[in-house]
């Protein structure tokens, strides 16, 4: 989870994830679409790959070309984490609301 959040903390990498959410793309396509130099794009994609966010596939017709795509698993883990946090705060807010209501009933007597 730390690697995923660290990778997504960078605005360029977050933009790459958004772009790959639409469709798999080559590094050069991403660089052009996001107005990032090719060397910088390679560094960002390496960081995303190292964090397990993306995977790359070598194209059969071009041994040097790679297509990058998102991996589902890190985002499923993130969804689980967000659901846990949301459930915790939902319980805390419900308990607070019950406390406030019981206090209001006690004063209204």
C-alpha positions in Angstrom: 0.0 0.0 0.0 2.8 2.4 0.8 4.4 1.9 -2.6 1.1 2.5 -4.4 0.4 5.7 -2.4 4.0 6.9 -2.9 3.8 6.3 -6.6 0.4 8.1 -6.9 1.6 11.1 -4.9 3.5 12.4 -7.9 1.2 14.5 -10.2 2.8 13.2 -13.4 2.5 9.5 -12.3 -1.1 10.1 -11.3 -1.8 11.6 -14.8 -0.2 8.5 -16.3 -2.5 6.3 -14.2 -5.5 8.3 -15.4 -4.3 8.0 -19.0 -3.7 4.2 -18.7 -7.2 3.9 -17.2 -8.6 4.8 -20.5 -6.5 2.3 -22.5 -3.0 0.7 -22.6 -0.4 2.9 -24.2 3.2 3.0 -25.3 5.7 5.2 -23.4 6.0 7.6 -26.3 2.3 8.0 -26.6 2.1 8.8 -22.9 5.0 11.3 -23.1 3.4 13.1 -26.0 0.0 13.2 -24.4 1.3 14.5 -21.1 4.0 16.8 -22.6 6.7 15.0 -20.7 10.2 14.2 -22.1 10.8 10.5 -23.0 13.5 10.1 -20.4 11.3 11.5 -17.7 8.4 9.3 -18.8 10.7 6.3 -18.6 11.6 7.2 -15.0 8.0 7.6 -14.1 7.0 4.3 -15.7 9.8 2.5 -14.0 8.6 3.9 -10.6 5.1 2.8 -11.4 6.3 -0.6 -12.5 8.4 -1.0 -9.4 5.4 -0.1 -7.2 3.4 -2.8 -9.0 0.9 -0.2 -10.4 1.6 -1.0 -14.1 2.8 -3.8 -16.1 4.5 -3.7 -19.5 4.4 -6.1 -22.4 6.9 -6.3 -25.2 5.2 -6.1 -28.6 5.6 -9.1 -30.8 6.1 -6.9 -34.0 8.5 -4.5 -32.3 11.0 -6.0 -29.9 11.9 -2.6 -28.5 8.3 -1.4 -28.1 6.4 -1.9 -24.9 2.8 -1.3 -24.1 1.9 -0.3 -20.5 -1.3 -1.1 -18.7 -2.6 -0.8 -15.2 -2.7 -3.7 -12.8 -6.0 -4.3 -11.0 -4.6 -5.7 -7.8 -3.1 -2.6 -6.2 -6.3 -0.6 -6.8 -8.4 -3.4 -5.3 -6.2 -3.2 -2.2 -6.6 0.5 -2.1 -10.4 0.2 -2.4 -10.3 -2.3 0.5 -8.3 0.2 2.6 -10.6 3.1 1.8 -13.6 0.9 2.6 -12.1 0.1 6.0 -11.4 3.8 6.8 -14.9 4.7 5.7 -16.5 2.0 7.9 -14.4 3.2 10.9 -15.5 6.8 10.5 -19.0 5.8 9.8 -19.1 4.0 13.1 -17.4 6.8 14.9 -19.9 9.4 13.5 -22.9 7.2 14.3 -21.7 6.8 17.9 -21.2 10.6 18.1 -24.7 11.2 16.7 -26.2 8.8 19.3 -24.3 10.5 22.1 -25.5 14.0 21.0 -29.1 12.7 20.7 -29.0 11.1 24.1 -27.7 14.4 25.6 -30.4 16.4 23.9 -33.1 14.0 25.2 -31.7 14.2 28.7 -31.8 18.1 28.7 -35.3 18.1 27.2 -36.9 16.5 30.2 
